[in-house]
Amino acid sequence: MGMKDQFQEKSEQFQQQAKEKMQQAREQGSQQRGKQRDRDEETERLQREEQDRFDQDYDA
């Protein structure tokens, strides 16, 4: 195996590692967005409930 082949192989390894890391980062970002969406929905629900209680206090 010549030096050129060694460099080519090493380059391909680095490219593969970079692709894997990008995929992992993409998946983590997707998971974080999903968690943020869940928190946003929970916050919105709690705000609606609080507003409903507030409105009931003044309706009575």
Residue, then its C-alpha position, 0 to 999 in steps of 0.5 A: m500500500g503506497m502513501k497515496d493509498q494511506f492518505q486516501e483511506k485516512s481521508e475517507q475515514f475522516q469524512q465518514q466520522a464527520k458524516e456520523k457526527m453531523q447525523q448525531a448532531r441533527e438527531q440531538g437537535s431534533q430531540q431538543r426541539g421536540k422537548q421544547r415543543d412539549r414544554d411550550e404546549e405544557t406552558e400554554r395549557l397551564q396559562r389557559e387553565e390559569q386564565d379560566r380560573f381567573d375568568q371564573d372568579y370574576d364571573a361569579 
